[in-house]
């Protein structure tokens, strides 16, 4: 087994445990990490589904940091899947969140991402 398969297996186990223990935050974290693996493997559709659930769970729990990280990736996936306006809106929300949390490096990175996305959308 390579590292990715080992990590995926560990995350799948964590997901099962979280479901069994009704751990919504843990499930959101595991879904976010699994979604990143899916993106790396080129499975954008699967990643999108996982991210939408993680994003929603983080929001319901008031987990701002997780919501911002999941939102940044979700926005990118929405954008490249043809949902440009929704993607831009979600990335803008992540930028506001990172800024509000005082996460300067993440805010700068997300701001650069947003600028590139807006420039691309403008054609």
HELIX and SHEET records of a PDB file:
HELIX    1   1 UNK A    3  UNK A   20  1                                  18    
HELIX    2   2 UNK A   24  UNK A   40  1                                  17    
HELIX    3   3 UNK A   44  UNK A   61  1                                  18    
HELIX    4   4 UNK A   64  UNK A   80  1                                  17    
HELIX    5   5 UNK A   84  UNK A  100  1                                  17    
HELIX    6   6 UNK A  104  UNK A  122  1                                  19    
END                                                                             
